[in-house]
Amino acid sequence: MATAKVTPDGLSPADERFAHLVATGDMSQVDAFIATHPKAASWDRQSAHVDASHLAAKLRPRIQQLAAATQAAAVAEVAWDRVRLVTEAAENLRLARTGGWRGAGSANGALEIIGRATGLLNDKQQGPAQVQVTQIIINAPPGYTGPLPGMALEAAAPSAEALDA
């Protein structure tokens, strides 16, 4: 008498396949039961439905395990992170470079994505900082009232020539 092969989880291949079909949402419980138990194809649908429900209840932990793995794989497939973004942008840059000048715009776009993802570029204005001086304090020796070298006592208004320059 031949024995049915058993999975490491102790399930028959038909039960494991049923669990996969249900967990992935590829088929309803009844359709998965009929697909994995060919004799059920000749049964009335209600009888197949009852047996499918019993099997699904028995396999619930395995179905949940497979459903979680399926969901995690789907999330990982569409998830973007810095490494994936930079990898994709680097590949786009490589492809754009082979297009000659026609690819320069695409290459620059890929470089911008890489720069933003790595923190080398940001939306803040780059360039020399402008500081507004509101007060200057000069400590002169006690009792000194003369002019300071290189400085006028009062700020002179700019000349017309300086404004035109």
Steps between C-alpha positions, in 0.01 A plus 500: 500500500650834392498784749443862401800727517491739790644854519729600789190651662330159495261596219424300189605666173130560422446673835813714452383601151152579637657722767708683236201561272288634785781706660592677177139572417534326164188294566209478739506220755254292296689546172832424672349186654369376165835580332696305760249216552390397148227265622320802647436627146218244469342605831226756533642846583351504852678177599830634364439824690453315830817293455696809385392688812606212727837473324556877518427494874745212547768680296435849639847542663674399175272721289571797729874430486496488120277808476741698720797388290315590181412843635856564621638404158254732328593789731871438449453498124348848493685653796762762422788586722810712455713208376247395236440860392871570457554166322219570255614859443859384442379249240289771332804727499710228337234446234458873442874544450496256211246718320746781427372854541144376461538328836650798684166615642421152626849468644461829685163386636655175622787692661251727675315200643827350621606831651174550686487139622855514633456844653754662270228725358213669674243764420667766713680782324869426467766771485667754723306595808394861529532646845359835600726684740299706745762603752879521528666542836856627517684504829738797506742575778351705788491870421572460127280730291688514171411334172561129458746404229320418174155598626297814472322625810165506318386281216500702182218463250612319184593726212298507175791328322495212748125456454535488121776239513 
